[in-house]
């Protein structure tokens, strides 16, 4: 067993550690811990509380991690997806860390004098100053802008640090993807332990995003017990388990330890291109036969359109530049679209595709509510909702094997905080702050 050592604390208060396993489902971990395949995680489970947790809607990393890090809902922090609409336009942009409109846990701690190390949390690009070290995670196209301070960049660039895997490799070869996943995990591990041991810290968080990439391209191989790739799937998780075990064994006894995932996962049965469904129902039209993006829509022939994954917007008069849905039609138009979505059936077997449709006021509140989608469609497991406009049919498949789910994220809390384990990802931030102050 590794010897424990006293952490180099920068300020008074209890040290807090948060470990994120991106997209790792509760049900998967529970099964594999019971099987003996993840002994270090199973050891931690015996020392704390491990439970299922819901995430925000839609269940994408940019939204979920923003909700975790701020303790706020999207109507308060302003992040609704990996892409969003420019106000008063059909054009899209990619929200980044600068667009986050609520304060993060680590910024609050930093302002109070605590030293923070935050590594590879998605949607923290570009890195901004704090009392400590921040290394941005996905999506971060430039390593230098992804790291604060400059001294940390010097170390990482010299060490060959990798921000993420090259997911395009999955389309060429799963073996190439696996090679990249393991190489990226090697670099991530080196960086984690470097900052763990070299930096004085009071709050330390890191996220492993390779788990999410593994699931997207190999989940069905795991679920169907592929003789080669199910074993490779678990070999990667064995390495994750070893990293978590080594990291947690070295923590001092007074450290408050938390772990979580940002959403669940399941196998994909079919991809559903909702814009094509809306087009086929006569509710959406485009200016050309082969549109490339949602901004190619024809305003005068469009009552409703969709962004990934299942974010539904009315083409509303006075809000969209060419809106044709009158304000006094708003409620009836929502009801029309709700009914259409809930009635959608798999053309091959007649199965229901959409499990429920929620209005924005049901899950969001705050100063950015007016930027939210009007409706959010939540599918039955296996139906992956897409906003693409480049496909001809409204159902199909691709090389992706796994999809995100709202349910089945996990949260782990050690020792005395077990009874306060939250049921929703937004509720964890306040508990981290309380633990720090205890």
C-alpha positions, 0 to 999 in steps of 0.5 A, a space after each residue: 500500500 502506498 504511504 500516505 503523506 501530508 498534503 501541502 495545504 495553501 490555506 486553512 480548511 479541509 482539503 477537497 478532491 473531486 474525480 470525474 469519470 465522464 459519461 460513466 453510468 452508475 449501473 455499469 460501475 455497480 455491475 463491474 464493481 460487484 464482478 471484481 473487475 474494478 477493485 479500487 473503486 469497489 474499495 472506495 464504495 465500501 468506505 462511502 456512499 455510491 448512488 445514482 444521480 440525474 443530470 441536466 437536460 440536455 445530457 451533454 457535457 457542456 451543460 452538465 459540467 457547467 451545472 456541476 461547477 456552478 451549482 446552477 441550472 442552464 437558465 442561470 449559467 447560460 450554457 444550453 448545448 455544445 452549440 447555441 443560437 446567436 441572439 436574433 439570428 439563425 447562426 450558431 456559435 460554440 459557447 466557451 468558458 467566457 460565456 459561463 454566466 455563473 461563478 464556479 466552485 473553484 473561483 469561489 474557493 480561490 477568491 477566499 484564498 484556497 489554492 485550486 488545481 482543476 484539470 481537464 474539466 470540459 468546457 473550461 476553455 480558454 483557461 482563466 486566472 485563479 489561485 492555482 492551476 487550471 488546465 482546460 478540457 474538451 473542447 480546447 483547440 490550443 494547449 497554450 490558451 488552455 493552461 494557466 499559469 504559464 509555468 504550467 504550460 511550460 511543463 505540459 508542453 514539454 511533457 507531451 500532454 494531450 487534451 483529448 483523443 482524436 475521435 476521427 480515428 474511430 472511423 478508421 480503426 477501433 485499434 487506433 482509437 484504443 491506442 490513442 485512448 491509452 496514450 492520452 491516459 498516460 499523459 493525463 496520469 503524469 500531469 495529474 500526479 505532477 500537480 498533485 505532488 508539486 503544487 500546494 493545493 486545497 481543492 483538487 479536481 480532475 476529469 477523465 474524458 477517455 471514458 466518454 470516448 470509449 463509450 461512444 465508439 465501443 459501448 455496444 461491443 461491451 454490452 454485447 460481449 464482443 470477444 475482442 473489444 469487450 475485453 479491451 473496453 474493460 482493460 481501459 477501465 482497469 487502468 482507470 481503476 488503478 489510477 483512481 486507486 493510486 491517487 486516493 490511497 495517497 490522500 491524507 485522512 482529513 481529505 473530503 473525497 467526491 466522485 461523479 459522472 456528468 451523465 449516463 450511457 446506453 447503446 444506440 439503436 437508431 439516430 433520429 434526425 429531428 429536423 428531417 422529421 419536422 421537414 417531412 411533416 411540413 413544419 420546416 423548409 430550407 432554401 436549398 435542396 442540400 442544406 448544410 446547417 440550420 441557418 440554411 432554413 427558409 424562414 417563411 416556411 418554417 414553424 419549428 427547428 431543432 438543435 442537438 440533442 432534442 432542443 426544439 425552437 419555435 420560429 417565433 415572431 419578434 424573436 427569430 429574424 424571420 419568425 412566423 409563429 405569432 405570439 398568441 399562437 405560442 401555447 397552441 404551437 407548443 402543444 402541436 409539436 409536443 403531440 407530434 414528437 410523442 406520436 413519432 414511431 420507429 418506422 421499422 417496429 412501431 416503437 415509441 421514440 420520444 419518452 417525454 417532452 418538457 417545456 423550458 420553464 419545467 427545468 430552467 429558471 433564471 435570467 437566461 431563460 429567454 435563450 433556452 429552447 422552447 421544448 426539450 425532447 427526451 428519447 427512450 433509451 437507444 434513440 439518439 436525437 440529432 439536429 443534423 440537416 445533412 441527412 436525407 432520412 429522419 432515422 439512420 445509423 452511424 459508427 457511433 455505438 453509445 449515447 448519453 442519458 439523463 438518468 444513470 449518472 453516478 455520485 460517490 461521497 466518502 465518509 460523513 457526507 454520505 447521507 447528503 449525497 445529492 440526487 441531481 448534479 447541480 446539488 453537489 457544488 454546495 456540498 463541496 463548499 460545505 466540506 471545505 469549510 468543515 
